[in-house]
Amino acid sequence: MNIYFICLLLANCLELYECSQFDEFVDNVSDYINYSTNYIPRKSNKDLLDTCNSSLHYYGEYDFIIVGGGSAGSVLANRLSEINDWKVLLLEAGGNQNNFSDIPAFCGYVTHSHMDWGYFTTPRKTFCQGMVNKQCKFSRGKVLGGSGVLNVMVYHRASPSDYDSWENLGIDGWSYEEILPYFIKSERIQIADYDRGYHGTQGPLHVNYTAPRTSLSEPFFKACEEKGLKRIDYNGKNTVGVSRMQFTINFNKRDDGAHAFLDPIIDKRSNLKVLLNAFVTKILLNNSTAKGVEFMKDYKKYTAKAKMEVIVSSGSINTPQLLMLSGIGPKEELTKHKIEVKNDLPVGRFLKDHPMFINMIFRSNNIAPNRTLRENLKRYVRGETPLTNALGVENVAFINTKTPGRGPPDIELIITPPPLGVPDKSLSYLFLNLDEYFSEVYEGYNPLTDFCIYIVLLNPKSVGSVTLQSKNPIDFPVIDLNYFSDPNNEDIETMYRGIKYALSLMNTKAFRDINATFIGNQLGCRDVERNGSEKEYWTCAIKHFTSTIYHPMSTTRMGRSSKDSVVNSKCLVHRTQNLRVVDAGVIPDIIRGHPNAPTFMIAEKVSDDIKKYYGKL
């Protein structure tokens, strides 16, 4: 049942707490929380590939085949199917969302469910040292809507200078001035205090604040202002400052690619076929031309042909895996796994992601209301916080720690107020993969008074990779984030400055007024605390309690040369005909922002490029 329908049904009976449909809604939410808590993550793709039938079935011929129904794939399916003459097939490995995944605050639980691929990172010694097996959890959406169904819904475009740098690399058509209209095209902003000329009001994707604000919001604003930051619309003319977080939310409900771009048209366009639980295992290539795909569905193997193009929009992790399994990738990697090399390109070679320090916990004299789940769900159907805030995220500050007041930001501070900001000890494994010893950092945490400030490194220099375990699509890709490996240690230095900035907020009058006190316990670093310098202590803490904010980019990046890029400025794969990649992987170098909004923009722009190429625009 649609959340809006539930809201309408419950509107008149919630005051009495006696509506049978509301009781059912509460029970369903409780059941899903229990399911998620006990869910055992997938270890491979065996569930998608099991078959006792080796026959190959033919699924038909389409003009365009889009692989992946996430943020980019949803936009492409919508925009390309606007052309009545074009027959479009969208293949998504997962199923549909549900009412539980629509509730923003429960995204952590959704990452521990069948809607997540279940990935973990390769162990390294420079980060995730407090996690089980020294591995970060690396959630990716296996569901229509993609990772937009699992994320914190932040709508952030990054800094204009990020895009202008693409143009400086010789990638024509991607300056900020040129791509701004595509941000505007997608957006339906619903806040009052935004910078005119930078936002759209008629697009399908809802962007809004959540309300009411918590009592922690204004002290954070004032503390940042005391530090010299201004209140800004961070998607407008200024990108350094403090702001309420802008979310992709429609009243109380998560708004993602599937909801915004597919729900309104999926039953109205006969030329669009959306096929769920269809796992693509290979791009079919004839010499250097993409002719279609091979996929599994319902324990049967299918092929589908593409008359015009195959467009891979499976995300920065799954797209490189599929390309390599199909023979497009680094020669040495493919040869190692005995895969025929059809196109030697640096697929998966330039992975970048935003590291996030998770252990900055403060205690205040602010006391949040101690509500039950039922009471919070009652507020939710009215469009009220806290359940409309994903993981409690509310305010954000973008700062430049090296040259304050000048240049683009290098650190993002995300404040998460009680009661949902920090997982308690029992949930730290579920959300963060913290092992039993290091989860003690949440021992004694008070969900009514305590809050967290996450420190996000916006412009990391360290480079990771996505590679293969084997030539068998049953095996997960290998994700090596390689955080804090840059030769000049700039990433550690910047993260350390970000931590000191967050701690300095305690010196402001606004934080003193609420008695904000740092209580973070950096387990694993006690010897360094006793015998080392302050910097050595925090370097140790960074290595133990830095996780990922799930922003992988640049694994199939745009560029002019096939030596250091995978696609050209139109997102066409170098030296291959009729094959494009359209997702966050094509971003040439990591941007100073959350990649979901830019992914919508990229798909909007490439949709127009495709229409222009075929004379339809």
C-alpha positions as CSV (number, residue, x, y, z in Angstrom):
1,M,0.0,0.0,0.0
2,N,1.3,3.4,-1.0
3,I,2.5,5.6,2.0
4,Y,0.4,8.5,0.8
5,F,-2.7,6.3,0.8
6,I,-1.8,5.3,4.3
7,C,-1.5,8.9,5.4
8,L,-4.9,9.8,4.0
9,L,-6.5,6.8,5.7
10,L,-4.9,7.6,9.0
11,A,-5.4,11.4,9.1
12,N,-8.6,11.3,11.1
13,C,-7.9,8.4,13.4
14,L,-4.3,9.0,14.6
15,E,-5.4,11.3,17.5
16,L,-7.2,8.3,19.0
17,Y,-4.3,5.9,18.3
18,E,-7.0,3.4,17.4
19,C,-6.9,2.9,13.7
20,S,-6.6,-0.7,12.6
21,Q,-4.6,0.4,9.5
22,F,-2.2,2.3,11.6
23,D,-1.8,-0.7,13.9
24,E,-1.0,-2.7,10.9
25,F,1.5,-0.1,9.7
26,V,3.3,-0.1,13.1
27,D,3.4,-3.9,13.1
28,N,4.8,-4.0,9.6
29,V,7.6,-1.5,10.5
30,S,8.4,-3.5,13.6
31,D,8.5,-6.7,11.6
32,Y,10.9,-5.2,9.0
33,I,13.2,-3.9,11.7
34,N,13.3,-7.4,13.2
35,Y,13.9,-8.9,9.7
36,S,16.8,-6.5,9.1
37,T,18.4,-7.1,12.5
38,N,18.5,-10.8,11.8
39,Y,19.3,-10.6,8.1
40,I,22.4,-12.5,7.0
41,P,24.2,-10.6,4.2
42,R,24.8,-12.2,0.9
43,K,28.3,-13.6,0.2
44,S,28.0,-13.9,-3.5
45,N,25.6,-13.7,-6.4
46,K,24.7,-17.4,-6.2
47,D,21.0,-16.6,-5.5
48,L,20.8,-14.7,-8.8
49,L,22.6,-17.3,-10.9
50,D,21.4,-20.7,-9.7
51,T,19.9,-22.5,-12.7
52,C,19.3,-26.1,-13.7
53,N,18.5,-25.1,-17.2
54,S,21.3,-24.3,-19.6
55,S,19.0,-23.2,-22.4
56,L,19.3,-19.7,-23.7
57,H,16.0,-17.8,-24.1
58,Y,15.5,-14.8,-26.4
59,Y,13.9,-11.7,-24.8
60,G,13.5,-9.6,-27.9
61,E,15.0,-6.6,-29.6
62,Y,14.9,-3.1,-28.3
63,D,16.4,0.2,-29.5
64,F,18.0,0.9,-26.1
65,I,18.8,-1.5,-23.3
66,I,19.6,0.2,-20.0
67,V,21.4,-1.9,-17.4
68,G,20.6,-0.8,-13.9
69,G,17.5,1.0,-12.5
70,G,19.2,3.4,-10.1
71,S,19.4,7.2,-10.3
72,A,20.9,7.3,-13.7
73,G,19.0,4.4,-15.2
74,S,15.7,5.8,-14.0
75,V,16.3,9.1,-15.7
76,L,17.4,7.5,-18.9
77,A,14.4,5.2,-19.1
78,N,12.1,8.2,-18.6
79,R,13.8,10.6,-21.0
80,L,14.5,8.1,-23.8
81,S,11.0,6.6,-23.7
82,E,9.7,10.1,-24.3
83,I,10.4,9.3,-28.0
84,N,7.5,7.2,-29.0
85,D,9.5,5.6,-31.8
86,W,12.1,4.2,-29.4
87,K,11.6,0.9,-27.7
88,V,13.4,0.9,-24.3
89,L,14.2,-2.0,-22.0
90,L,15.4,-1.3,-18.4
91,L,16.9,-4.2,-16.6
92,E,17.3,-4.1,-12.8
93,A,18.9,-6.9,-10.7
94,G,16.7,-6.2,-7.6
95,G,13.0,-5.8,-7.0
96,N,10.8,-3.0,-5.9
97,Q,11.0,-0.8,-2.9
98,N,8.4,-1.0,-0.1
99,N,6.8,1.2,2.5
100,F,9.6,0.6,5.0
101,S,12.4,1.7,2.6
102,D,10.4,4.9,1.9
103,I,10.8,5.9,5.6
104,P,14.0,8.0,5.6
105,A,15.2,7.3,9.1
106,F,15.3,3.5,8.6
107,C,17.8,3.6,5.7
108,G,20.4,1.9,8.0
109,Y,18.2,-1.1,8.3
110,V,17.6,-1.2,4.5
111,T,21.3,-1.5,4.0
112,H,21.1,-4.7,6.0
113,S,18.5,-6.3,3.8
114,H,17.9,-8.0,0.4
115,M,17.9,-4.5,-1.1
116,D,21.6,-4.2,-0.6
117,W,24.3,-6.1,-2.6
118,G,26.1,-6.9,0.6
119,Y,29.6,-5.7,-0.3
120,F,32.6,-5.1,2.0
121,T,35.9,-3.5,1.2
122,T,39.3,-5.1,1.0
123,P,41.1,-4.9,4.4
124,R,43.8,-2.2,4.6
125,K,45.9,-1.0,7.5
126,T,45.1,2.7,7.1
127,F,41.4,2.7,7.7
128,C,38.5,0.6,9.1
129,Q,40.8,-0.9,11.7
130,G,37.9,-1.0,14.2
131,M,35.6,-3.0,11.9
132,V,35.1,-6.7,11.7
133,N,38.0,-8.2,9.7
134,K,39.1,-4.6,9.2
135,Q,36.6,-4.2,6.4
136,C,34.2,-1.4,5.8
137,K,30.6,-2.2,4.9
138,F,30.0,-0.9,1.4
139,S,26.3,-0.7,0.7
140,R,25.0,-0.6,-2.9
141,G,21.4,-0.7,-3.8
142,K,20.1,-3.9,-5.4
143,V,16.6,-2.5,-5.9
144,L,14.7,-0.3,-8.4
145,G,15.9,3.2,-7.5
146,G,19.4,1.8,-6.8
147,S,21.5,3.3,-4.0
148,G,19.1,6.2,-3.8
149,V,16.9,3.8,-1.8
150,L,19.6,3.3,0.8
151,N,21.3,6.7,1.0
152,V,20.7,9.6,3.4
153,M,18.9,11.5,0.6
154,V,21.3,14.5,0.6
155,Y,20.8,16.7,-2.4
156,H,24.2,18.3,-3.0
157,R,25.7,19.3,-6.3
158,A,29.3,20.0,-5.2
159,S,31.3,23.1,-6.1
160,P,31.1,24.8,-9.4
161,S,34.9,24.7,-9.6
162,D,34.7,20.9,-9.7
163,Y,32.9,21.0,-13.0
164,D,34.9,23.8,-14.4
165,S,38.0,21.6,-13.8
166,W,36.4,19.0,-16.2
167,E,36.5,21.5,-18.9
168,N,40.1,22.3,-18.1
169,L,40.8,18.6,-18.7
170,G,39.5,19.0,-22.2
171,I,36.2,17.4,-21.6
172,D,33.9,19.6,-23.6
173,G,30.4,20.5,-22.5
174,W,30.8,19.9,-18.8
175,S,31.5,23.4,-17.3
176,Y,29.3,24.5,-14.5
177,E,27.5,27.0,-16.7
178,E,26.7,24.2,-19.2
179,I,25.5,21.6,-16.7
180,L,23.5,23.9,-14.4
181,P,20.4,23.7,-16.6
182,Y,20.4,19.9,-16.2
183,F,20.4,20.2,-12.4
184,I,17.5,22.7,-12.7
185,K,15.6,20.4,-15.2
186,S,15.4,17.5,-12.7
187,E,14.6,19.5,-9.5
188,R,11.3,20.5,-7.9
189,I,12.6,22.6,-4.9
190,Q,10.1,23.2,-2.1
191,I,12.0,25.4,0.3
192,A,11.7,29.1,0.6
193,D,15.2,30.4,1.3
194,Y,17.0,29.2,-1.8
195,D,19.2,31.2,-4.2
196,R,17.1,32.2,-7.3
197,G,18.5,31.2,-10.6
198,Y,20.2,28.0,-9.3
199,H,17.2,25.7,-8.7
200,G,14.3,24.2,-10.6
201,T,10.7,24.3,-9.5
202,Q,9.0,22.1,-12.1
203,G,11.1,18.9,-12.3
204,P,10.1,15.5,-11.1
205,L,12.6,15.2,-8.2
206,H,11.4,16.8,-4.9
207,V,13.9,18.7,-2.8
208,N,13.1,20.0,0.6
209,Y,14.0,20.5,4.3
210,T,12.5,18.4,7.0
211,A,10.6,19.9,9.9
212,P,10.3,20.7,12.7
213,R,13.9,21.4,13.5
214,T,15.4,19.9,16.6
215,S,16.6,22.1,19.5
216,L,20.2,21.4,18.4
217,S,19.9,23.0,15.0
218,E,20.2,26.6,16.0
219,P,23.1,26.1,18.4
220,F,25.0,24.5,15.6
221,F,24.2,27.4,13.2
222,K,25.3,29.9,15.8
223,A,28.5,28.0,16.7
224,C,29.5,27.9,13.0
225,E,28.6,31.6,12.6
226,E,30.9,32.4,15.6
227,K,33.6,30.6,13.6
228,G,33.0,32.9,10.6
229,L,30.7,30.8,8.5
230,K,27.6,32.3,6.9
231,R,24.3,30.7,6.4
232,I,24.0,29.6,2.8
233,D,22.1,27.7,0.2
234,Y,25.0,25.3,-0.5
235,N,23.5,24.5,-3.9
236,G,23.5,28.2,-4.8
237,K,26.1,30.9,-5.2
238,N,28.2,30.0,-2.2
239,T,29.6,26.6,-1.3
240,V,31.4,27.4,2.0
241,G,29.1,27.9,5.0
242,V,26.5,26.3,7.2
243,S,23.0,25.2,6.2
244,R,20.1,23.0,6.8
245,M,20.4,19.8,4.8
246,Q,18.5,19.7,1.5
247,F,17.0,16.3,1.0
248,T,15.3,14.4,-1.9
249,I,12.1,14.0,0.1
250,N,8.4,14.3,-1.0
251,F,6.4,15.3,2.1
252,N,7.5,12.4,4.4
253,K,8.6,9.9,1.8
254,R,12.0,9.3,0.3
255,D,12.2,10.5,-3.3
256,D,14.6,8.7,-5.5
257,G,15.1,7.9,-9.2
258,A,12.4,5.3,-9.3
259,H,9.8,7.3,-7.5
260,A,10.5,10.6,-9.3
261,F,11.2,9.4,-12.9
262,L,9.5,5.9,-13.2
263,D,6.4,5.9,-11.0
264,P,4.6,8.6,-13.0
265,I,5.2,6.9,-16.4
266,I,5.8,3.2,-15.9
267,D,2.2,2.2,-16.7
268,K,1.6,4.9,-19.3
269,R,4.3,4.2,-21.9
270,S,4.0,1.0,-23.9
271,N,7.4,1.6,-25.4
272,L,9.1,1.2,-22.0
273,K,9.6,-2.3,-20.4
274,V,11.0,-2.4,-16.9
275,L,12.2,-5.9,-15.9
276,L,13.0,-6.5,-12.3
277,N,15.1,-9.3,-10.8
278,A,17.1,-9.4,-14.0
279,F,20.8,-9.8,-13.4
280,V,22.9,-8.8,-16.4
281,T,26.1,-11.0,-16.6
282,K,27.6,-10.0,-20.0
283,I,27.5,-7.3,-22.7
284,L,27.3,-9.0,-26.0
285,L,30.0,-7.7,-28.3
286,N,30.5,-8.3,-32.0
287,N,34.0,-7.2,-32.7
288,S,33.9,-3.7,-31.2
289,T,30.1,-3.2,-31.4
290,A,27.7,-3.8,-28.5
291,K,24.8,-5.9,-29.8
292,G,22.9,-6.7,-26.6
293,V,23.2,-8.3,-23.2
294,E,22.9,-11.6,-21.5
295,F,21.0,-11.8,-18.2
296,M,19.4,-14.1,-15.7
297,K,15.9,-14.0,-14.5
298,D,13.8,-16.6,-12.6
299,Y,16.5,-19.2,-13.0
300,K,16.6,-18.8,-16.7
301,K,19.2,-17.3,-19.0
302,Y,18.2,-14.7,-21.6
303,T,19.6,-12.6,-24.3
304,A,18.2,-9.3,-25.5
305,K,19.3,-7.4,-28.6
306,A,19.9,-3.6,-28.8
307,K,19.4,-2.0,-32.3
308,M,20.9,1.3,-31.2
309,E,22.8,1.2,-27.9
310,V,23.5,-0.6,-24.7
311,I,23.7,1.8,-21.8
312,V,25.3,0.6,-18.6
313,S,24.1,2.5,-15.5
314,S,24.9,-0.1,-12.8
315,G,26.9,2.3,-10.6
316,S,30.6,2.9,-9.8
317,I,31.1,-0.6,-8.5
318,N,28.9,-2.9,-10.6
319,T,29.5,-1.2,-13.9
320,P,33.3,-1.9,-13.9
321,Q,32.6,-5.5,-12.9
322,L,30.2,-6.0,-15.8
323,L,32.6,-4.3,-18.3
324,M,35.5,-6.5,-17.3
325,L,33.4,-9.7,-17.3
326,S,32.5,-8.7,-20.9
327,G,36.2,-8.2,-21.9
328,I,36.5,-4.5,-21.5
329,G,39.1,-3.6,-19.0
330,P,42.8,-3.5,-18.1
331,K,44.6,-6.2,-20.1
332,E,46.6,-7.5,-17.1
333,E,43.4,-7.8,-15.0
334,L,41.5,-9.7,-17.7
335,T,44.4,-11.9,-18.6
336,K,44.8,-12.9,-15.0
337,H,41.2,-14.2,-14.9
338,K,41.5,-15.8,-18.4
339,I,38.9,-13.3,-19.9
340,E,39.4,-12.6,-23.6
341,V,40.6,-9.0,-23.9
342,K,38.3,-7.1,-26.3
343,N,39.2,-3.6,-25.3
344,D,42.1,-2.7,-23.1
345,L,40.8,0.2,-21.0
346,P,41.6,1.4,-17.4
347,V,38.2,0.2,-16.1
348,G,38.1,0.3,-12.3
349,R,41.5,1.9,-12.0
350,F,40.7,5.4,-10.6
351,L,38.2,4.8,-7.7
352,K,37.8,7.6,-5.3
353,D,35.5,7.9,-2.4
354,H,34.9,10.3,0.6
355,P,36.3,9.0,3.8
356,M,34.2,9.8,6.9
357,F,35.4,9.9,10.5
358,I,32.6,8.5,12.7
359,N,33.7,8.9,16.3
360,M,33.1,12.5,17.2
361,I,30.5,12.2,19.9
362,F,29.3,15.1,22.1
363,R,27.1,15.3,25.1
364,S,24.8,18.3,25.7
365,N,22.2,19.6,28.1
366,N,19.7,19.4,25.3
367,I,17.1,16.7,26.0
368,A,15.3,15.2,23.1
369,P,11.7,13.9,23.6
370,N,11.7,10.2,24.6
371,R,9.1,8.9,22.2
372,T,8.1,5.3,21.3
373,L,8.3,3.9,17.8
374,R,4.5,4.2,17.6
375,E,4.6,7.9,18.6
376,N,7.3,8.6,16.0
377,L,5.4,6.8,13.3
378,K,2.3,8.9,14.2
379,R,4.5,12.0,13.6
380,Y,5.9,10.5,10.4
381,V,2.5,10.1,8.7
382,R,2.1,13.9,9.4
383,G,5.4,14.6,7.7
384,E,7.2,15.5,11.0
385,T,10.7,14.6,12.2
386,P,12.4,12.6,13.5
387,L,11.6,9.7,11.1
388,T,11.7,12.0,8.1
389,N,15.4,12.6,8.8
390,A,17.6,9.9,7.4
391,L,19.8,8.7,10.3
392,G,18.9,12.0,12.1
393,V,20.9,14.1,9.7
394,E,19.8,17.7,9.9
395,N,22.5,20.4,9.5
396,V,25.7,20.6,7.5
397,A,28.7,22.9,7.3
398,F,31.2,23.1,4.4
399,I,34.6,24.5,5.5
400,N,38.0,25.1,4.0
401,T,40.4,24.2,6.8
402,K,43.6,25.3,5.0
403,T,42.6,28.7,3.7
404,P,39.5,29.7,5.7
405,G,37.2,32.1,3.8
406,R,38.9,31.3,0.5
407,G,38.6,28.5,-2.0
408,P,36.2,25.5,-2.2
409,P,35.5,23.4,0.9
410,D,37.8,20.5,1.8
411,I,35.8,19.2,4.8
412,E,32.1,18.6,5.4
413,L,30.7,18.5,8.9
414,I,27.4,16.6,9.3
415,I,25.6,17.0,12.6
416,T,23.2,14.2,13.7
417,P,21.1,15.1,16.7
418,P,19.4,12.7,19.0
419,P,17.7,10.3,19.1
420,L,18.8,8.8,15.8
421,G,22.2,10.3,15.1
422,V,24.5,7.7,16.4
423,P,23.9,4.0,16.4
424,D,23.8,2.4,19.9
425,K,26.2,-0.4,20.7
426,S,23.7,-3.1,19.6
427,L,23.3,-1.5,16.2
428,S,26.9,-0.5,15.5
429,Y,27.6,-3.8,13.8
430,L,24.5,-3.6,11.7
431,F,25.2,0.0,10.4
432,L,29.0,0.3,10.6
433,N,30.4,-3.3,10.8
434,L,32.2,-2.3,14.1
435,D,33.5,-5.3,15.8
436,E,32.5,-6.2,19.4
437,Y,35.5,-4.5,21.1
438,F,35.3,-1.2,19.2
439,S,31.5,-1.0,19.5
440,E,32.3,-0.1,23.1
441,V,32.7,3.5,21.9
442,Y,28.9,3.6,22.2
443,E,28.7,2.2,25.7
444,G,26.9,4.7,27.8
445,Y,25.7,6.7,24.9
446,N,22.6,8.6,25.8
447,P,20.3,8.9,22.8
448,L,18.4,11.8,24.4
449,T,21.3,14.1,25.0
450,D,24.2,13.0,22.8
451,F,25.0,13.9,19.2
452,C,27.6,13.2,16.6
453,I,29.5,15.3,14.1
454,Y,30.7,13.3,11.2
455,I,33.9,14.6,9.5
456,V,33.9,14.0,5.7
457,L,37.0,14.5,3.6
458,L,35.8,16.1,0.4
459,N,38.8,16.2,-1.9
460,P,40.9,13.1,-1.2
461,K,44.0,12.4,-3.1
462,S,44.2,8.6,-2.4
463,V,43.1,6.4,-5.3
464,G,41.6,2.9,-5.0
465,S,40.3,0.3,-7.5
466,V,37.6,-2.1,-8.4
467,T,38.8,-5.5,-9.7
468,L,37.5,-9.0,-10.1
469,Q,37.7,-12.1,-7.9
470,S,37.2,-14.3,-10.9
471,K,35.7,-14.5,-14.4
472,N,32.5,-15.9,-12.8
473,P,29.7,-13.3,-12.2
474,I,28.7,-15.3,-9.1
475,D,31.7,-13.6,-7.3
476,F,31.4,-10.1,-5.9
477,P,33.8,-7.4,-7.2
478,V,36.9,-6.5,-5.2
479,I,36.6,-3.0,-3.7
480,D,39.8,-1.5,-2.6
481,L,39.2,2.1,-1.3
482,N,42.9,2.5,-0.4
483,Y,42.1,5.5,1.9
484,F,45.0,7.6,3.3
485,S,47.5,6.1,0.9
486,D,48.5,9.3,-0.9
487,P,52.3,9.8,-0.9
488,N,52.3,13.2,0.8
489,N,49.8,12.3,3.6
490,E,47.6,15.2,2.6
491,D,44.4,13.2,3.3
492,I,45.3,12.5,6.9
493,E,46.4,16.1,7.4
494,T,43.1,17.5,6.1
495,M,41.0,15.0,8.1
496,Y,43.0,16.0,11.2
497,R,42.3,19.7,10.6
498,G,38.6,18.8,10.2
499,I,38.6,17.0,13.6
500,K,40.3,20.0,15.3
501,Y,37.7,22.3,13.7
502,A,34.9,20.2,15.1
503,L,36.4,20.2,18.5
504,S,36.9,23.9,18.4
505,L,33.1,24.4,18.2
506,M,33.1,23.7,22.0
507,N,34.9,27.0,22.5
508,T,32.0,28.9,21.0
509,K,29.4,30.5,23.2
510,A,26.6,28.7,21.3
511,F,28.1,25.3,22.3
512,R,29.0,26.4,25.8
513,D,25.4,27.4,26.3
514,I,24.3,23.8,25.7
515,N,27.3,22.5,27.6
516,A,28.5,20.6,24.6
517,T,31.3,18.3,25.7
518,F,33.3,15.8,23.7
519,I,32.9,12.3,25.0
520,G,34.4,10.3,22.0
521,N,36.4,7.3,23.1
522,Q,39.1,6.4,20.6
523,L,39.6,2.8,21.5
524,G,42.7,1.2,20.1
525,C,44.7,4.4,20.6
526,R,45.3,4.6,24.3
527,D,49.0,3.8,24.2
528,V,49.4,6.5,21.6
529,E,47.4,8.9,23.8
530,R,49.8,8.2,26.6
531,N,53.1,8.2,24.7
532,G,52.5,10.0,21.5
533,S,51.7,13.5,20.3
534,E,48.1,14.8,19.8
535,K,48.5,14.5,16.1
536,E,49.7,10.9,16.4
537,Y,46.7,10.1,18.7
538,W,44.2,11.5,16.2
539,T,46.0,9.8,13.3
540,C,45.5,6.5,15.1
541,A,41.8,7.4,15.7
542,I,41.3,8.2,12.1
543,K,42.7,4.8,11.0
544,H,40.4,3.0,13.4
545,F,37.2,4.9,13.0
546,T,37.2,6.1,9.4
547,S,34.5,4.4,7.3
548,T,33.0,5.3,4.0
549,I,30.0,7.6,3.2
550,Y,29.4,5.4,0.1
551,H,30.3,7.9,-2.6
552,P,32.3,5.9,-5.1
553,M,33.2,7.7,-8.3
554,S,35.6,7.8,-11.3
555,T,35.9,4.0,-12.0
556,T,34.9,4.5,-15.6
557,R,35.8,8.1,-15.9
558,M,35.4,10.5,-18.7
559,G,38.5,11.8,-20.6
560,R,40.0,12.3,-24.0
561,S,42.6,9.5,-24.0
562,S,41.9,5.8,-23.7
563,K,45.1,5.5,-21.6
564,D,43.6,7.2,-18.6
565,S,39.8,7.2,-19.1
566,V,37.1,4.8,-20.2
567,V,34.5,7.0,-21.9
568,N,34.5,10.2,-23.9
569,S,32.6,13.4,-23.2
570,K,29.4,11.8,-24.5
571,C,29.9,8.9,-22.2
572,L,30.6,6.5,-25.1
573,V,33.1,3.8,-24.3
574,H,36.4,4.4,-26.1
575,R,37.0,2.2,-29.2
576,T,33.5,0.6,-28.8
577,Q,30.4,1.2,-30.8
578,N,26.9,1.6,-29.4
579,L,28.0,1.3,-25.8
580,R,27.7,4.0,-23.1
581,V,28.3,4.2,-19.4
582,V,26.1,6.7,-17.5
583,D,26.5,6.7,-13.7
584,A,28.8,8.3,-11.1
585,G,31.7,6.2,-12.4
586,V,32.1,8.6,-15.3
587,I,32.9,11.6,-13.1
588,P,36.5,12.4,-14.1
589,D,37.8,13.1,-10.6
590,I,36.0,13.1,-7.3
591,I,33.7,16.1,-6.6
592,R,33.4,18.0,-3.4
593,G,29.9,16.8,-2.8
594,H,27.4,13.9,-2.5
595,P,27.1,12.2,-6.0
596,N,23.4,11.5,-6.2
597,A,22.3,14.9,-7.5
598,P,25.2,15.0,-10.0
599,T,24.2,11.5,-11.2
600,F,20.8,12.8,-12.0
601,M,22.4,15.7,-13.8
602,I,24.7,13.5,-15.8
603,A,21.8,11.2,-17.0
604,E,19.7,14.3,-17.9
605,K,22.5,15.7,-20.0
606,V,23.4,12.4,-21.7
607,S,19.7,11.8,-22.5
608,D,19.8,15.0,-24.5
609,D,23.1,14.1,-26.1
610,I,21.5,10.8,-27.3
611,K,18.4,12.6,-28.6
612,K,20.6,15.1,-30.5
613,Y,22.8,12.4,-32.0
614,Y,19.8,10.5,-33.4
615,G,18.0,13.7,-34.5
616,K,15.2,13.6,-31.9
617,L,16.0,17.0,-30.2
